[in-house]
Amino acid sequence: MDFEVKQVFYSYGKTLALDGISFSASRGQIVGLVGENGAGKSTIINNIYRFLKPDRGFITLDGRDIFSYPIENYPVSYIPDVPVFYEELSLLEHLYFTKAIYPRGSISIDELLEKLDMKEHLNKIPAALSKGTRQKLMVAMALMREYDLLIADEPFSGLDPKQIASLKALLIEQKQNGKIVLLSSHLLDVTENICDQYVVLKNGKCLLSGTKEDLLLATHLPAGSTMEAIYLGLVEQDEVSS
């Protein structure tokens, strides 16, 4: 596998947040990270992006421990769940600033402005942008750097149906370009048709990982069941067996 999380444990003080999480992914895949609030999604993301470091376990990219990469060459990009901006810079200035930091990125500013439909907002500062446009700006900045793994944490938050469709198309494009996309979202109906596999978390543990078909078999639900029904079935099974 090109990316692997292996038996990762992490605690906040005496509170165990990750309890031996393991999953893997290959290039050209979108992996859905699924779970309720407090399941461990944000904590595992923060470990992968190196905001945190596992107490135990390993995270590898192309067989290499992620903490062995120098910070300037870490091939992971991140769309955070809460947008972060320089409040005095315009939308266009944010993009030029990002391009200056990551000049080797293959996608151009003009291309992103077109794909994300942001041309009418070029000279606006973040405070003057709608929530959806601020979110699109975060997506654009993440896509401008070089990376092998893209982490998208609740990237559909605040987007209208047209914007969601555009972002889904962009994520699929990253997959087709051989990237790995780790997608965390509460909107299971949105992820259903773009994820190649899922990782279902609960209380810091991995309940199950695999394709939608793998998860469907585990829940014994009828063919054609939605991801929402499958997720609820897995959680119910876990509660019954606990």
ZILIN-V879727 format. One record per helix or strand. SS is the DSSP state (h for helix, s for strand). FROM is the first residue (numbers start at 1). LEN is the number of residues. If there is no record, write none. Layout:
# ZILIN-V879727
ss/from/len
SS/FROM/LEN
SS/FROM/LEN
This chain:
# ZILIN-V879727
ss/from/len
s/3/10
s/15/11
s/29/6
h/41/8
s/56/6
s/64/2
h/66/3
h/71/3
s/76/4
s/90/1
h/91/11
h/109/7
h/119/3
s/125/1
h/126/3
h/131/13
s/149/5
h/161/16
s/180/5
h/188/4
s/197/6
s/205/6
h/212/8
h/227/15
